[in-house]
Amino acid sequence: MPTSEPTPRLALTTGEPAGVGPDLLLRLAQQPIAAQRVAIGNPALLEQRARQLRLPLRIVTFAPDGPRAPTPPGTLELIPVPVAAPVHCGVLDPANAEHVLTLLETAAAGCIDGLFDAMVTGPVHKEVIHRAGYAFTGHTEWLAERAGGCRPVMMLTAGSLRVALATTHLPLRAVPDAITPALLEEVITILDHDLRSCFDIDPPRIAVCGLNPHAGEHGVLGTEECSVIIPVLDTLRARGIDLRGPLPADTAFTPRALAEVDAVLALYHDQGLPVLKHAGFGRAVNVTLGLPFIRTSVDHGTALDLAGSGSADPGSFLAAEALARELVVRRRHAGPDPVARGPRAGT
């Protein structure tokens, strides 16, 4: 990276305090990185967990106006966020749900204001946040609302395999109604754009899965392919987007099929992510496309049973941090984005 460019500044959230998020962040803190790490979490919790894991830790209060410099191993620059109740490894407490959301709010606001170049999120526990009375379906949707209601597109990466989702955290029975022409067109447009601008793939080749078995078998096993998916793909092909499909999901992920594309668009959460996680669990990264800032995350949950044990694998968090830094550098080299990030269609 040219010396004239400022050091990337990454905000890292600890996630659910009773889970492995603090452990993973402490493991990351032992590794050198050509970036400034800014942790957002509770200092007492991190110090206690560091003692439990027998990891060296030096906490320095983050100075927003301070110099951007790579964070040395064993050190965390920290924005402190208090917890409402004592934290015990593996024991969820709804009283700390506000703490978790404040972590996200702080990181997102910093990205929007330009204080941070990207955010990397630790795992959260949706159920305990719901139990505390907050409407929260996941990081992806929550961050999109904080960014002004833009359309978020969840994409997971594991090496060269990239799987994006047209819908995210929906009950399965709600998926067909959600696959509208407007949604599908918007998601594919964002996916095509961000593969070009963030991942330097030009032009990207995108495979689109069908919704039904055998991609509907020409209407025998479902009509959504004929009535919605094929017309949208034809429209977008006419605009120059390289699309394959709709493909039967049971063959879209074969090695031969994947060798011919740069990304696969699955139409619902469990259509694409089991394959991705089988291929790369523990080193895969969740990337939210469509936001006006860079956000990556781990590919796993809070692993409550591993919290404080020292046996949690930091591979995914390390990969998420490395990809966030890489995307910051690529975005800088790409220059201004000609496509403005506005509210989603219909809002």
C-alpha positions, 0 to 999 in steps of 0.5 A: 500500500502506498505510504501516502494512504492512511492506515485503514481503521477498522471497528470490531465489535465483541458481539454477545458478551456471554459468547465467544465474541470477546474470546475471538477478539482477544485472539485477534489482538495477538496478531499483527495487522497493517490496520488500526484495530478499534475494539468496541466492548466492555473493558472489564469483560475483556480484561477478565476474559483475557485472564481466563484465556491467559492472553496478554492484553493492554487496553488503550482508550481510543482517541478519535483525533489520534494518529492512524497507525497499525495496532501492535500485537497484544494491544486493543484500542477501545471504545468502552460500552458498559454492560447492564448485568454481570457477564457469565460465560455461556449464560445469556441475559436479556439485560445486556441486549442493549449493550449488544445493540450499542456496540453496533450503533457505535460502529455503524455511526462511526462508519457513516461519519467516516471515523472508521473505514469498515466494521467487523462484527462478532456474533450476536444472539437474536433470541436474547435480543428479542427476549429483551423486547427489541425487533431484531432479525439480524445484523444485515437488516439492522445495519441497512435500516441504520444506513437509511433503509438501503437494500442489504444483500448478504453474501458469504465467501470462502476462498473463491466460492461466493454465495449471495442471498436474495432473501435473508432471515425469513420463515420458509413459507414467506419466501415465495411471496418475497421473491418479487420482480422488484426485489430480484432486480434490485438484489442482482443489480447490487450484487453485480455492482459490488462484485465489480467495485469491491471485488474487482471482478469485471464483468462478474458471472452470476448463477441464479438458483431457481426457487423450486426443485429442478428450477420449476421443471417448466411450471410442473413443480412451481411457477415462480421461475416462469412468472418472476425469475426468468423475465427479470433475468432476461431484462438484466441480461439486456442491460449487460449483466452476465447471468446464468439460470435459473439453475436447479439448486441441486446442481448449481454448486457442482464443481463444474458449474462453480468453475464457470461463475464468480458468484451464486445467488441463492433465493433463500437462506438455507438454499445456499448457506449449507453448501458454503459452510460445508465448504469453508466453515471456520474460514468463511466471511459474511459480507453485507453488500449494498451498504454505504460502508464496508461490513464483514462478519464471522460465519458462525454464531455465539457458541455459548458452550465454548465461551471462555474455554480457549477452544473457539477457532478464530479463523473466521474472525481473522478472515473477516478482518483481513477481508475488511482491510482488503476491501478498504484498500480496493475501494480507495483504489477504485475511486468514487463510486458512481452509484449512489447508495439510496433508500430501497425501492418503494421507501 
